[in-house]
């Protein structure tokens, strides 16, 4: 797998059944409104990207780097975000029900407005 896909290539891979995007580097991609549930983004880097309104249930972001990434209104239900670095990440109105955020580093992350966390 290539590590530097654009949005169209990633969606094409996802639609063909690929779910393992470990160590991928996504820079300035717009995946807003897409369903990327059950995707493995472990150790991935998402920089200046838009994942607002995405379905990311059961996704894995362990050890990932999300820098200036928009995840507003995202469905992060039962998502694993362990030991990740989230810098200037927008989580406003996101649903983290049953998700794990253990050992995650937040710097200037936006959790304004409704935030759902049920564990």
PyMOL commands that set and color helices and strands:
alter all, ss='L'
color gray80, all
select helices_A, chain A and resi 7-15
alter helices_A, ss='H'
color red, helices_A
select strands_A, chain A and resi 25-27+45-47+65-67+85-87+105-107
alter strands_A, ss='S'
color yellow, strands_A
deselect
rebuild
show_as cartoon
